[in-house]
Structure formats: C-alpha cells, structure tokens
C-alpha cells in the first residue's frame, strides 16, 4: 500500500487508542484514500495485530478482508428515490475488491446510473442510525465507512447528533474528495486527515505490482497520471483513452466551426449520460490546465500523452492565457448546468460555438 506516512499516523493513533470517533480522510480516491479507510477498518477490528498490521488470520480479518464483517457497515452513493446501500452491497463488495481506487462515476455506471445522479438519501441516513444503535455483533467496534459524504447534501443534518454523540465504541470513517460539498456542521465534528497525491515512484511501483509491464512504461504512465493511481491503471489497461480521443475530436471541430459537425458531436455527447458528461468536462479541464502551463512557461514537460501534447503545442500557437481562461470558465459553468439537469445537446452546441469564437477572436 502507498501512503505510508499517513498509514503510520493511523497505526499510532489506533495502537494508542486515540483514533477520533469521526475521522475524515480527505483526498482523491485515486490517491488511495478509500484503500486506506478499508485498511483502517480491518486494523481496528483485528484481534491480534502483527508488526503494526492486521494479522490476516483471525476471524475478524478474514471477514473484513472479504467485506462481510457484520460490524463494518458501508455507505456510498446509490441511485433510486428510496434506495439504500444494502440494495447494492454485492456490487459494492465486487467493486472495491476489483479496484479500491475507482472514482464515483465508475461506481455509478457499474450500478446502472446512466443519466441518473447518485445520492445518499434520507432512507440511507435512517438505516445508518438504526444500524449503529444496535450492539456490536462480534467486533470491538461498530464502524461506518462512508465513501463520498459529499453526496449527503442537506440530509447530513439527520446524522449530526449521531456523529457528535455516537454510541460507545462506534467509529466513523468518512472518505471525501471535496470539503466544499460537505456541510460545515459535519466537518466541524470530524478530525480531517489530508491524503496527498501519490508520488510518481509510488504509482510506478504499484502498477508494476498490479500489471505486467516494463519499468520504463510504468514510469511513463506514472508521470501522466500525476499521483492518481486510478488514472494510471486506466492508462495501463487502455492505451487509447476514450475521453482523450473524444476531446481532441471536439476541439478540432470547434476550431473549424462547421455547424453540421458540431451538431453531430453534441448528439453523441448527449447520449453519454450525465455522470460521463461530468467526467468528460473534468478531463477537458485537466488538458486546459496543462495547456495553460505550456503557454505560460513554454515547458513541454507536461502530464499529457503524446497525441494530446502535440495538440496542445499547436493550440499554444493560437491561444493565449486570456482565451484559455475564457474556455475554462465556460466549461466550469457547463459542469454546474449539467449537474442541474440542463439539456446537454443545447448546452454544448452553444459551448462549441462560443469556443470557436474564442479561438478565432484576434
């Protein structure tokens, strides 16, 4: 496991009996925050830890490793008006076994979200309160591991009293990426531990362990992934990134400004589903950040694959800082509108026309 420094801190707190009852691990899932939370739950439950690690042999370790320990409860975004996490527990166990570095879009598409948005609803909050009000079945603790509490929204208020005054031997482990999407009243009740992006060396070593490839190729992928192991594994599994090809095709069409081409592209975009659309926008914003670095510094050592780097170098000849900033602002606005169910076809046809005008404006 990467994140050894943070892991050592959690080991020390656990062994000294000083783990805060509400702990929030803050960082990109691709940096290992979910894996770290799962490890901590196993460590807290282990009956006979060995060398600061779960023993892996006791009954608690065997069950927690399979994600079936009766005192480790999971909560995560689901789809459906009255859905609760237990409705998707088989899919969840399979997903975190396959890839604990997955992002929320990958998870939601796995459970068939398509155009539906994920949430953690009031029924889930009521289920959590009921579960944690019971006595522990087997373990030393009752643990709730909640992945992405940002999806609670205003329903967080239902859990405030429970988080502030939990039953005895109850442990909350929250795995979050953005504090701005979590109510301040929840944050104030948690001890926040920030998870730093993985180093290139950590990413390179980990993907070599998980995938068969040369050291040079692993280092190249680690450089492009910029501390995100989820992205690194995707690059290792799929040389031709769909978002990359789709983005480059879009930017070329925006440059040409051909109406029928832009209409055809936006029709494809509209069919992607809302979560995929949001992820695509984030991918474009990453490209634009690297392009901005190229324009400002002239340094071509960017975290972009070769095809995107070539496009960035061409775009740097015609786009200045102000134009790139205008496109970034436009995409950020569109991400907001997509979140609020705007018509994607109309939205991105308009955005495509605006980007064409920004690119061609002298």
N, C-alpha and C positions, 0 to 999 in steps of 0.2 A: 504493500500500500504506500502511496505517496503521502504528502502532508505529514511528514514525520514530526516536525516541530509542534504542530497543533495536536497531533496524536499524543505526544509526550505530555503536553499540558493536561489533556483529558485523563490520561493514565494517572498522573499525580493527583488530580482532584478526586478521582474515583477511589484511589487507594487510601487517601486521607479522609474519605467520607465527606468531601466538601463540594460535590457536584451540585450546582444550583438546581433547584427543583424545576425551573423553567429555563432551558438553555436554547439559544437560537444560533445555529450555525449559518453564517451569512456568507454566501459566495456562489459563484457559478457552479451549477451541478457538474459541468464538465471538469471542474477543478477538484472534484471528489467529495463534495460536502455530503451528499446522500450516502456514499460508501462509508464515510467517517461516522455518520449518525448510526448506520446499521452496525458498525463495529462497536460503537459505544454501548448500544443496547445489548449486544452479546457480552461485552466485558462486564457490564453491570449485573447481568444475570448469571454469569459463570460461577459455578460452585467452588472450583479450585483453580484460580488463575495461575499460570506458569510464566515466569520471566516477563511480567507486565503484559501478558496476552491472555485471551480466553484459552482455556485448556484444549478445547475442541473435542473432548472425550466425554464430558459429563452429560447427563440428560438435558440440562438446560442448553448447553452448547449445541448439541445435535438438533434440538428443536428450533433454536433461534437461527441456526445456520440454514435451515430449510424454511424459515419464516413462518413457522407454525406454533411458536411458543404461545400458550394461552394467555400470558400476561404481557405480551408485547403487542400492542394494538397499533394499527396503521390507519392514517387518514390522508387523503390525497384528492385532487380534483376529479370529479366524475361528470357524467352527462346525464341529463334527465331531471325533471322537476323535483321528484321525490327520491332520487337515487341516493344511496349511502355507499360508503367504501366497501362494505362487506359484499355488496352486489357484484363487485369486480375483483374480489380477493384472489381468485385463481389467476386472472390476467396479471394482477399486480405481482404476485409471487413469481410468476414466469418472467415478467419484465425486469424486475430488479435482480433476478438470477442471471438473466442474459446480459444485462447492461445497466449497472447502477449509475452510469454516467449519462443516461438518457436525458433529453430535455423534455419539457412539458408537452410540446407539440407531438413528439414521438409517442409519448404515453397516450395522449388523447386520440391520436389516429389509430393507435393499437386497439382502443376500445370502441372504435367506430364513430368518432366525433363528427367527421366530415365538416358540415357547416355549423355544427353546434359548438358553443363555447363551454369550457369546463368551469365548474364552480364547486365550492364546499358549502352546502346549503344548511338550512335550519334543522332539517331532519338529521343530517350528519352530526351537527352540534348536540342535539338532544341525545343521539346514540352515544356520543363520547361521554356526556355527563352520566348516562346510565352505566356504561362500562366501568368508568373509574370510580363510581360509588360502591361497587362491589369489592369484596375482599380478594386479594391475590389468590390464584388457584394453586400455583406451585412456586413461584419465584420470590425473590427478596423484595422485588419492586413490582408496581404496575407501571408500565411505560407506554406513553403515547408518542409515537413518532409521526409528526405531521409534515408531509412534504408539500411545500409551496403554500404557506398560510396566507400569501397574498390573495389567494382565491376565496378567502373567507369574506372579504368585504365587510359590510356592516354587521354580518352575522357574528363577527368576532365578539360583539357585546354579550352574546349568550354564554361565552366561555370565560369572561373576565373574572368572575367570582371564583370559579374553579381554578383558574391559573394562579390567582392571588392567594387563595386559601385551599390548596389541594388536600385530599385525604392523605393520611400518613403513608409514607413510602411510595409516593406517586411521583413519577418523573416525566416531564415534558421535554421532548427533543423536537424543536422546530427546524426545518431545513428551508431556508429562504434565499432568494436572489436579490430582492429589492425592498429596502425598508420603507420607501415612499408609498408602497402599495399596502402597507400594514398599518392599522390604526395605532396612533401613538400610545393609547391606553394599553395596548397589548405589548408594545415594545418596552414600555416602562416597567413591565412586570417580568421581563426576561433579561438574562445575562447574555450579551451578544459576544460571540467569538467569530472574528472575521477570518474567512478562508481565502488565502492568497492564491492567485493563479499558479498552476504548476510551472516549474522551470522546464526549459527545453530538454534538459537531461532527464528529468523525471518522466516526461511524456515519452521521450525516445526509449528509455528503458522499459516502460510499461507496455508500449505497443509491441516491442520486440518479444516480450514475455507472452503476449496475447495473440500475436500474429507472426507468421513465419516470414521474415524479410531481412535484408541486409542492414547493417548498422548505418551505412550512408543514407539509404532510403528512409530509415526510421528517423534519422536526424533531420532530413529534409521535411518530412511530414510534421515533425515536432515544431519546426520553425514556422511553417504555415499555420499551424493550429493555435499558436500564441497562448499556450498554457491551458487549452481546452481539450481534455482527453476525449470527450465525446466527438468533437470535430476530427481529432486525429484518427480515431477508429473509423469514422466515416470515410476519410481520405484513404485510409489503408484498404478498406473494403471496396471502394468505388473510385477509380481514378477520374472518371468523368462525372463531376458533381452536377446534378440536375439544376439546382439553383444557379450555379455558375453559368451554365450554357443558356438558361432562360434569361438571366440578367443581361448577358452580353448581347444576345439577340435583341432584347428590348432597347438597350442603349443605342445599338446601331439603327434600329427603326426610328427611335426618337431623333437621332441625328438627321436621317433622311427626311423625316416628316411626311412620309407618304400615308395619306388618310386610310385607304383600304388595308394597308399593312398594319397600322396601329389598331384599327378596329378588330382585325383578325387576332392580334396579340392579346388585346383586352378580353376577347371572348374566351381565349384559353385561360387567362388569369382568373376570370370569374368562375371557372369550373374547378379551381384548385381546392376550394373550401377555405373557410375563414382562418383557421389556425395556420394552414400552409401559406396563406397570403401574408399573414403577420410575420411568419418566419422569413419569407422572401424579402420583405421590406428590411428586416434586420440584416439580412445578407447583403443587400444593396448598401445599407448604411456602413457596414464594415468595409466594403470596397471603396466607398467615397472617403472614408477616413484615411485609408491608405493612399488614395489618390491625392488627398489634401497634403499629406506628408511629403509626397513626391513633388508637388508644386512648390511647397514652401522651402524644402531643403535641397531638392534636386537629387536626393539619395535614392537610388533604385533598389536598395536592400529592403524590400517590402515583404509583408506577410501575405503574399498573393501567389497563386500558381502561375506557371509560365504564360498561359493564354490570357489570364487577367492582367498580368504585368504588362504584356505587350499592348493591350487595350488601354491601360492606364497611362502608358508612355505616350500613346497617340492623343489621348484626351488631354493630357497635360499641356499639349501644344496649343490648345484652343480654349481651355477653361482656366480661369483664374480663381483666386480664393473666394471672391465675391460670388461668382457663378456657382461654384461648388457649394458654398453656404446656402444659396437660394434653393438648390436641389435638395440638400439635406433637410432644410426647413419644410419643404413641400412634402417629402417622404414622412417626416415626423408627424405632420398634420394628417396625412393619409392613414398612418398607423392608428391614430386616435379615432378617425372616422370609421375605419374598418372595425375597430373594437365596438363601435356603437351602431353596427349593422347598416352602414351606408351601402348603397348599390355599388359593388366593385367595378362593374363594367363602365358605368358613367364616371365614377371617381377616377379610375386610372386612364380612361381615354382623355379626360380633362388634364390629368397629370402629365400624360405623354405629350400633349400639345404644349403645355407650359414648359416642359423640359426642352422640347425642340426650340421654343422661343428663347429660352435662357441660353442654350448652346449657341444659337445663331446670332444672338444680340451682340453687336460690336461695341 
